[in-house]
Amino acid sequence: MSSQTTSQFAKPRIDARALLGLYDPTDSTDWGPIRAAQLYAGRQLALFMLGANVVGAALVTLLLAPVVPVWQLASWGALVAAVSAGVAFRRLASRHRAAVTAPIADVRATAFDGVALAAVWSIPPLAVGHLADANAALGLWIVLSLLMTASAVAMAALPLATILFVTILGGAIAAELSFIASPLLAAAALLFAVLLAMTTFARGKALVVIRASELALAERDETVSLLLREFEDQGADWLWEIDAQRRVARANPRFAVAVGVDPKAINGMPFLQVLAGPTWETGNFAPALHTLADKLKAREAFRDILLPVYLNGEERWWEMSAGPRFDESGTFVGFRGVGSDVTEARRTTDKIHRMARFDTLTGLPNRLMIHETLAQAMAEAEKWSSRCAFMMIDLDRFKAVNDTLGHPVGDRLLGRVSERLKQMMTDNEMIGRLGGDEFAVVVRDATDSAQIERLAKTIIDTLSKPYEVDQHTLYIGASVGLAVGPRDGRTAETLIRSADLALYRSKDAGGGVFHAYEPQLHMAAEERRVLEIALRSAVENGQMHLNYQPVVDAGTGALKGFEALLRWTHPEFGNVSPAKFVPLAEEARLIAPIGEWVLRTACQEAARWDLPVRIAVNVSPEQLHNPAFVSIVAQALAQSGLPPERLELEVTESVFMHEGTAAIQVLEKILDLGVRLSLDDFGTGYSSLGYLSRTRFSSIKIDRSFVQGASKGVKEAIAIIRAVVALADSLGMATTAEGVETEEEHHMVQALGCTKVQGYYFGRPLPVQEARALAMRRDGGASVAA
């Protein structure tokens, strides 16, 4: 049972005001049945208290008869009897039972009973107590004390009425004793009354706790009964039994219904025939049925065999477990087992599997699925001495569409591109999306080279035709790189690399063309070589600078920090895209010095800000694999004077691809410095929950592809965001939604539980002066979007 359910049945917190009937709580405890139980307890002892009052009145009359006229005592006795009878009959007239609720007004009304009884019983000590001698006064005090004690014990279930009765009558006795005896005796009487009142309250509270526990137990039993009835009705599991000849024996009716056979006719039928269904005649059995038959033949116990069955033309999945049975003499008599219909769980697993291998934006296979398909194609080509091919497609001028019309239009354009690509594919090809504006085609049989070249040209021509998106006529193109395996690579990785090099050559040629991989150096490789040379001196020549994109609170829009984004402006090449030079820097082993410059520059800038907001810096896996990176971070913080808690390092899931990586140890040491850690682009790569539990992340960044998908109502994207938020909340992490570009998207991610947002809706990456001005604002708590 979950903690939520357990708390539902926990002992309620007893509020003193609620116990007395002065206050009706609004917490999870239902006081209606408890109040009904209090009133019912008072009803059960009503006649007892009536008798106690009558007997007490008779005793007082006998004690005071020598000093008080008889008619006065008779009148007072009649008054006591009338009030006592009225209270008793009013309580007997109530119809409250333990399972019925009672309003708070009924409990409050008992206060008048206590006051009325206390008033009539206060007459003897106050009116005639001074006339009594010592023996009579002592007798009166004993009778009244016994009456008060009886009330405190018998009527504790109604503490309000009883405490009023005891307190008022005790005060009257104390007043009498102070007048005819001494203040010390009066104080003793008053203390006795207070103790009785406290005892009444304690007993009343104990009775309420017991009753509340009984109600909770009854509610729990009812819930369990409902769950059991629901389980019986749903019929998710069933028992089955077969004899030594593997025929159905004493069939459970639920099992017969599950296989679609009359319960009266199923006994004696061959068990495997029942499970095989329509495939029994054809002999086309599922492999799992063969496994099950082998286990039965060997008389071996088995567990969780997943078996496909066909009922009324529909495929269902059953999970079967059983063990052999033997009689007293050790003779094998059959099997007894249990079956479960796990079709829905199987479908959910298949759906999760599909989500892991298909792109949420376009519905095409993603990078993982492309890699798996290519590996299979290469294995087949190697086996049959054939050839396969791999094409990489990059859209020309797509970045201009994103920059001018925004990412929503760009995403819709990618959807149109995907539709055109799918229409060109046959059973011999598979099209997928690698990410961004890059697509790939796996050709399983590439023995016809001319056909492969025609397909590449058709792709370029088809994708270059105009698109109508949101009343915009858009013109883009496509460049294609082609590699043939195993000639251009004997593994999937090398073939993809070869196609990537060919794609670079196509892009270098101006786009709109395709090139096949060539072993010798070509234009694309030359461009990369020249770019690498320029990149080696970019930092020293002052060509690098940082822009800062705001990160804001999802609820208030208040500035929470900035993400430092690296930019490169070359005097000859102009603005070089980070998508081009960052991968090049990683391949050329230049990312470490460039990353160090970014870290130091960002820390120095953040230390100048008035607002104590955080600065986020992206860190590559190569930097984290360097043990000296911990010292670099510590020096950057010390030299800039930036508090460690204001620095947040962003890493991607690729850091955790290999178990035992040294990067995890480096991260732990950095975390020990007080620096925060954020997981970037969660869910787009090699997602795993293992490293989330091993590494102390402070936040998870949800990739913009999920945000865009959720804004379009894609159920999978919404489910993923909710799952990530729930996961982050359970691990004490914040969640940042990336790529928020509209007010609607902002409200959506806020409703889904994201704590922080980042995107063009709140601000594009800002030059250092603009970011500094924003971080220097004294009203930094105000909304950035404002």
Protein Blocks (a to p, Z undefined) as FASTA:
>chain_A
ZZklmmmmpccdddfklmnopaccfbfbdfklmmmmmmmmmmmmmmmmmmmmmmmmmmmm
mmmmmmgcfklmmmmmmmmmmmmmmmmmmmmmpccdfkbccdfklmmmmmmmmmmmmmmm
mmmmmmmmmmpcfklmmmmmmmmmmmmmmmmmmmmmmmmlmmmmmmmmmmmmmmmmmmmm
cfklmmmmmmmmmmmmmmmmmmmmmmmmmmmmmmmmmmmmmmmmmmmmmmmmnomaccdd
ddfkopaehiafklmmmnopafklmgopafklmmnmmmlmnopacfklmmmmmmmmnopa
cehiacdddeehiacdddddddddddfkopafbdcdddddfklmmmmmmmmmmmmmccfk
lopacfklmmmmmmmmmmmmmmnopaddddddddehklmmmmmnojklmmmmmmmmmmmm
mmmpcfkbccddfbhjbccdddfblmbmmlmmmmmmmmmmmmmpccdeehiacddddddd
ddddfklocbfklmmmmmmmmmmmmmmnngjiacdddfbacfklmmmmmmmmmmmmmmmn
opaccdddddddfklopafbdcdddddddfklopadfklmmmmmmmnopmmmmmmmmmmm
mmmmmmmpmblcdcdddddfklmmpmklmmmmmmmmmmnopafklpccdddfklmmpghi
aklmmmmmmmmnopacddehihjlmcdfklmmmpccfbdcddfklmmmmmnopaklmmmm
mmmmmmmmmnopacddehiabfklmmmmmmnopabdcdjklopcddfklmmmmmmpmklm
pcfkZZ
